[in-house]
Amino acid sequence: MDSIATIVACTRAALADLGVEQPDATIRRVIGMGLRESMEIFLPGATAEMTARLVERYRFHWLETYKDDVELFAGVPETLAILAERGYFLAVATSKSRKGLERELAKTGLGAVVHGSRTVDEAPAKPHPQMLLDLMTEFGVGAAQTLMIGDTTFDLEMALNAGAGGVGVLSGSHSAAELERARPLATLRAVGELTAWLDNGRVEQEER
């Protein structure tokens, strides 16, 4: 989902409600974390009540203003359709809520090709591996048969923590250098390059 700009704007609005300011660069760096975990970064040392208030304000602004502004990156529907046709299990592991994910799958039409999903409502936030481990169990596949595609270090660190392979994509808020530190099998410029990468046989995990 191409949601960076809307997440930044929504976070700024939530912070403003509490009289807090953060540079956009700081906000961008935590995109991909769980909502509560990222809000705790903006209010270090804050009480649980203040953090909960910030989370509540973020959810308010998202539902009121930003929830329908999310679009897909170019090439995503076509790539997922090809992978589904080839027989891959396609799953989503996300820091969104279950309700938010279901809304976006319906809006984008991707629910038709996504076979499974885990959200922070069902498992700890990234980079904890539980979401990925749960999906591996659901589909009966091992770590060597699992590939996490992500555009943040949190995605790729989750793959490492689960013993799975990771492929970075330069569509998010983390740079190529940052993604490479999480030791992906490859770093692609866009999701549309994934099928060509798979066609080249680069699906075996490298020695860790």
N, C-alpha and C positions, 0 to 999 in steps of 0.2 A: 504494500500500500504506500502510495506517495503522500505521506501525511506529516512530513517534517515541519513544513511552514505552519500548518494548523495546530500541531502540538506545541510549537514555540509560542504562537499567539495565545493559545488557551492557557498555557502555563503562566505567561506574563499577566493575563487577566486575573488568574487565581491569586498570584503573588500580590498584585496591586490591591486586591481586596483586603489583604492583611498588612498593607503598607510596606511590602518587601520588594526589592528590585534585584534582578540578576541579569548579567549580560546574556545576550542571545547565544553566544558561544558556549557558555556554561550550561544553558538549558539543552542545547543540541547534544552535548556530550553524554547526557544521561538518558537520551531517548533509547528505548529498548529495555530499560530496567522496569521493574514493577512500579506502579504508580506511587504506592506508599513509600517504597525505598527511594525513589527519586525525590519525592517531596521532603523526605528527611534530610537529604543533602542540601536543600535550599534553606532549611531551618535547623542547622546543627545545634544540638543542645536544647531544642525546643521541647516543651511538654508534649505528652501524648495527645492532649486535647488540642493544642495548636496544630500539630501535624494532621490530626483528624479533620480539623477545620479547613486546612489547606486542601486536603484531598476532596472534601465536600465541595469546596468552591471550584476546583478543577472539574469535577463531574458536572456541576451545575452549568458552567460555561460551555463544556463540551456538548451537553445535550441541548442547551438553548441555542448555541450559535454554530458550532463547528462539526457536529457529527455527520452532516451530509456533504462536507467539503472534501472528503477523502476520495482520491482517484487511484486507479491502478497505474503502475509504471508501464511504459510502452513495452510490448512484447510479452507481458505476463500471461494474458489469456491464451495466446497462441502456444507459448512454451508449455504451459500446464496441460493443454489439450493434447499436444504431441506426447508428453510423458505419460498421460493417462492411457492413451491409445497403445502405447508400448507396454503397458502392463505394470508400470510402477505404482506402488502405494504412495499416495500423496497426502501429507498431513501437515497441520499447522501447529506450531508451538509458539504461543504468544503471551506477551505481558498484558494484553487486553483482558477485560472481563469476558465471561461467557456470553452475556447479553450483547456486549459490544461487538464481539466477533461474529455472532450469529446475524446481527444487523448488517454488518459489512459483507458477509458472505452472500446474504440475500440481495443486497444492493448491487454488488458487482457480478452476481451470477456464478461466482466461483464455487458455491455450495454443490454444484452439479459434478465437480471433478475432485473435490476434497473428500478423502475417505475417512479421515479422523482428525481430531484436534484435542489440544490441551491448553487451558488458560490458567491464569493465576488464581482463578476461583477453585481450581482442582489440584494445584501443585505449587511449590515454592517458585518464586520468580527466578529468572535467569541471573547468573550463570549456573544456578543449581541444576543438576541433570535430570531431576525427577520427571519433568514433562516429557523429555525425550525417552527416558527409560520406560515410562508408562506406554508410550506409543509403540516402542519396540516390542513390548510384551503383547500389546493388543494385536499387532500384526504378525507376531511369531517370527520376528527377524532378530538377528544378532547385531552387535555393534559394527562388524565388518561389512554388513549389508545395508548400513544406514548412512545417509548423507544429509547433513544439515546445511541448508543454504541460508545465509544471513548477511545482513549489511551492517552489523555492529559487532564489537568485540564480545558483547554479552552472548550473542548467538554462538559465536565460534568457541568461546570458553565453555559454554554448555556442552557443545559437541565433544570437546576434549575431556570434560568431566564425566561424560557418558561413555568414553572410549570409542566414539564414532568419528567418522570423517567430517570435515567441514569445508565448505567453499564460500569464500567471501565475495560479496558483490558491492561495487562502488556506487550504490544508489542511496546510501544512508548518510549519517552525520559523522562517520568515522573514516579517517583517511586510509589509503592503502598501507602506509607504514604501520598504523595502529592495528589494522586487521592482520597484517603479516606477523605481528607479535603473538597472535593467537594460533600460529602455525597451521593455517588452512592448507588444504591440498592444492588450491589454486585461488587466485583473486581475479575475478572477472569484472569487466567494465559494466556489464548489464546482464539481467536475467536471460535475455534473449541469446546470450552466448553459451548457455548451459548445455543445450542439446548437442552443439558442436563439440564441446568439451567431453561430454559423455561418449559421443561417437568415436572420439580418438582413443577410447579405451582407458581413460584416466579415472577409473572408478575404484581401483585398488588403493587402500590406505598405505601411505608411506610408513616406514619404520618410525616409531615415536621415540 
